[in-house]
Amino acid sequence: MSAPTDAQWNLANILDAVASRVPPDRPAIVHGPHVVSWQALDQRSNRVARALLAAGHQSGERVAFLSRNHPGYIEGFIACLKSRLIHVNLNYRYTVDELAGVLEDAGATALLYQAEYASTVAALVDKLPALRTRVCLDGAGQGEATARFQDWAADGDASPLGIQREARDPLLLYTGGTTGRPKGVIWPGHHYRACQQESPLVARRATSLAEHLDLIAANPSPGRVLPACPLMHGAGISSTLAELLNGGTALLLAERSFSAHELWQLAERERASRILIVGDVFARPMLAALDEAPGRYDLSALKVISSAGLMWSEEVKAGLLRHLPWLVLADIYGASEAAGLGYAITTRERSTPTGCFQPGPQTVLIDDDGRLVPADQPGEGWLARGEPLPEGYFGDPKKTAEVFRMIDGQRYSVPGDRVRRHPDGSMQLLGRGSLVINSGGEKIYVEEVEEALKRLPGVHDALVVGVPDERWGNVIVALLQAGSTTPDGAALRSGLTPYLAGYKMPKHFIAVDRLPRADTGKGDYRLAREMAQQALAPA
């Protein structure tokens, strides 16, 4: 599927057109008791876009966001699209130095933030003189130089900007950096949209903006998506944007930390049609909440739960379908560098083994010599996809050349996932190449060991790392979030026997109060390795 190049497919142009066609009082954003209508979203984002331009920011400059899930995040993000400025997602869990590293790498000149981060912003301003505009999303913020987002959004010209845009006006998405320094992936907007349209959940794909608007106008039940993960995570903002481009509604959780009961309450009250999660980190507590109170929530409007970024266990899916048997459960396999690598659909009638999926329409297999494996040939290698693709890593031509490769005259993204292709064409995810543990000459994929561990009674979550060892090179260590009891290694190994070969068994099991995971659900393997080494140091 090639990305349309006509400027009608510019993301901001689509949003302008959608706002002109949907009922003005239709909710666009719901956050606790606060509702932003489609008319208000359109007008407020137009005003903020004008204010950013009036502050001297020019097309292509980067605007960073330091915020939890908040309506102002979405309004500001859309304002960037409309003014041809480039959004930069920041992880609000980062230290000042980590934030400064991303801001400096992106060359950000503006920062939108929540008041709770005012002291952090004060420290950043001292480090980054280029950060000349600061806007507080939910208050007065820090210092006289800070503007109030509410003032920008409430006053001024609310009409469409009427500026010329291009289909490829970009988005900049920074990776989580769980195994290395965060990197910014720059996506041409029309490529980003084309990849969204590859999903098997898309019922009909319009060939023109006029047709797209007709489909929206004829839809009596527009989607209402509830992203459980933060908007600063690529999956969170992508699912939100996808629903808004279709004239739907984004439902945002209001509590500071994830609560499964809050999620189900919001889904019931606002009639959510789709929930977006990131693997078992979200799915397990969601299932536990349903198990605690079967039938408590009216979720009859819910159609789909989709997961992106982490494996989602077959057993947890079966538990959710026990409570909600009409649901479609969708795994979306992708990376910041390559969306739509594959999809797995699970229903009550159709189960999918953990880590198995059908490749996307542009997905290919590349062998260890860098050659394409013929589509009808099974084997093991690197997961990759062809165009439409990102331009590469922002400001990093060396890393771009490593991941975005020319093969037989075509460009492919090879983000670093190992897979096995079966004779029927389906694929099985083996793990991230960067997370492979080499122990005694054997390769062990940490995701496979983690998924096996989470099948065992009493193991709520697990991260697996390799720790240096004189004899084996590395030994496998499992960090377990399994309550206050000391893990019984013999019992755990016995439980793992049906799932793992002997050489894949962890040598050490370490109980921890909390695993090092970001709010996105992704594990911090650098910190996990340090925790394991510290725990084993006396031994």
BANU-595480 format. One record per residue (C-alpha): x, z, y negated. Coordinates in steps of 0.25 Angstrom, whole numbers, plus 5000, padded with zeros to 4 digits. Layout:
% BANU-595480
XZY;...
//
This chain:
% BANU-595480
500050005000;500649964987;500450034974;499649964964;500449944951;499349914941;499250024930;497850054934;498450134945;499250224936;498750364940;498450404925;497650274924;496850304936;496550444931;496050394918;495150294925;494650394935;494350494923;493450384917;492650364929;492350504935;491250594930;491950674918;491450804923;491950794937;493050904940;494450844940;495150984942;494651114947;495551234946;494851374949;493651374939;494251274930;493751124931;494351004924;493350884924;493850744925;493550724910;494350844906;495550804915;495550664909;495450714895;496450834897;497550754904;497350644893;497650744882;498850804889;499450674891;499350644877;499950774873;501150754882;501350614875;501150684862;502250784865;503250664866;503250644881;503350494885;503050414898;503850454910;504250594905;504050704915;503050824913;503250944923;502151034928;502351184932;501051224936;500151274947;498851204951;498151194937;497251094931;498251074920;499251024930;498350904934;497950874920;499450874915;499850794927;498750684924;499150694909;500550654914;500050534921;499250494909;500350504899;501350434909;502150564910;502750614923;502250744930;503350834936;502850934947;503551074946;503451174957;503051304950;503751384960;505151334956;506151414948;506451384934;507751314939;507051234949;505951194939;507051154929;507751064940;506450984942;506150974927;507550934924;507550834936;506250774931;506650774916;505350844912;504950844898;503650924899;503151034907;501651084910;501551224915;500751344918;500851464910;501351554921;502651464921;502951494906;504251574909;504751464918;504451364908;505251444897;506451444907;506251294909;506251254894;507551324893;508151234904;507451104900;507451064886;506850934890;505551004893;505050984879;503551004882;502851124889;501351134892;500651254898;499551214907;498751344906;499151424893;500151434882;501351434891;502751464886;503251454872;502751384859;503251244864;502251254876;500951174874;499651214880;499051114890;497651154887;497851114872;498450984876;497250954886;496151004877;496450934864;496750784860;496450644864;495850644878;495650494880;496450414890;497850394885;497850244885;499250224888;499850114897;500250174911;500950114923;500550114938;501850174941;501850294931;502450404940;502250534945;503450634948;503350724960;504450824962;504650864977;504651014981;506051024984;505951104997;507251045003;507951004990;507850984975;506450944970;506450794967;505450714959;504750594966;504250484956;503050414960;502450294953;501050334951;500450214957;501250234970;500850374970;499350334969;499550224980;500150324990;498950414987;498050304991;498750285005;498050415010;497050385022;496150485014;495950375003;494650315007;494750194998;495850134990;495450064977;496249934973;495949954958;495750064948;494350004946;494050024961;494650154961;493750204950;492450144956;492850224969;492950354961;491650324954;490950294967;491450424973;490350534973;491350634979;492650634973;493750714979;494150854976;495550894980;496051034981;497651024982;498051164988;499451144984;500051144970;499951024961;501451024959;501550984974;501450834976;500250844985;499550924976;499550834964;499450704972;498150754979;497550794965;497950664958;497350584970;496050654968;496050644953;496350494954;495050484963;494250554952;494150684960;494450834958;495650924960;495451064964;496551164961;496751304967;496851404957;497651524964;499151534962;499451534977;498751454988;497451524993;496751455005;495451525001;495551484987;495751334992;494451345001;493651404990;494051294980;493851194990;492451244993;492051264978;492551134973;492151054985;493551004988;493650874996;495150884999;496250985000;497650954999;498651055005;500151055009;500151085024;499951215032;500451295020;499051275014;498251235027;498551365035;497951465024;496851365022;496451375037;496651525037;495651535026;494651455033;494951545046;494651665038;493351625033;492751515042;491651435034;491851515021;492151385013;491251265011;492251155012;491251045016;491750955004;493150955010;493650835016;495150835017;496250925018;497550855016;499050905017;500250845011;501750895011;501750985024;501350975038;499951025041;499751085055;498751035065;498351175069;497951205054;497251075053;496451105065;496051245059;495551175046;494751075054;494151195062;493551245049;493351105042;493151005053;492750895044;494050885036;495150785036;496550845036;497550755031;499050765031;499750685020;501250655023;502050625011;503150665002;503450664987;504250534990;503250464999;501750494999;500850455010;501850455022;500750485032;499450545034;498750635045;497250655046;496650765054;495250785057;494450865067;494450745076;495850695073;497050795074;498450765069;499750835074;500550905064;501550815057;500950685062;500350575053;500050425051;501050355042;500550305028;500450165026;501850145020;502550245029;503750205037;504750265047;506250255044;507350275054;508550355052;509350225048;508350205037;507650085043;506150065045;505550095058;504549995062;503150035060;502750025075;503950105080;503950255083;505150335079;505750445071;506250435057;505950455042;504650445036;504550345024;503550255016;503650135008;503050104994;502250144986;503350254983;503950344972;505050284964;505950394969;506550524965;506550554950;507950544944;508550534958;508950394963;509850454974;508750524981;507750414978;508650314985;508750414997;507250424999;506750294994;507350195002;507350035003;507149995017;507049845021;506749815006;505649915005;505650054998;505350185006;505250335004;505950415014;505650555010;506350625022;505250655033;505550625048;504450575056;504150515070;503250395071;502450385084;502050265092;500650265086;501250255072;500950405068;502150495063;502550635065;503250715054;504550775059;504950835046;505750825033;507150775036;507750865025;507150985034;507650945047;508451055054;509651005063;509851115073;510851085085;510750935082;509250935083;508350905071;507150995069;506050965058;505651095052;504251055050;504051035065;504551175067;503651235056;502451175061;502651225075;502851365070;501551365062;500851335075;501251475080;500351595078;500751685066;501551585060;500951555046;502051465041;503451425044;504651355038;505851315046;507251295042;508651275048;509751375046;511251345048;511751385062;513151375067;512751325081;511551245078;511751195064;510451245060;509451335067;507951335064;507351455057;505851475055;505351555043;503951605046;502851655038;502151735049;501751875044;502651995044;503051995059;504451955063;504251815071;504451825086;505451715088;505251705103;503751695101;503851585090;504751505099;503851515110;502651465102;503451355096;503851305110;502651205112;503051145098;504551135097;505751095105;506751215107;507751165097;506651165086;506351315088;506751405076;507851505080;507451605069;506051645064;505951715051;504651775045;504551775030;503451825021;503351685014;503951555017;504551475006;503551375002;503151314989;501651314985;501651174990;501851225004;503151165006;504251255011;505551285004;506551255015;507751295007;507251435004;506751445018;508151415024;508751525014;507651625019;508051595034;509551605031;509351735024;508451795035;509451755046;510751795038;510851935045;510751865059;
//
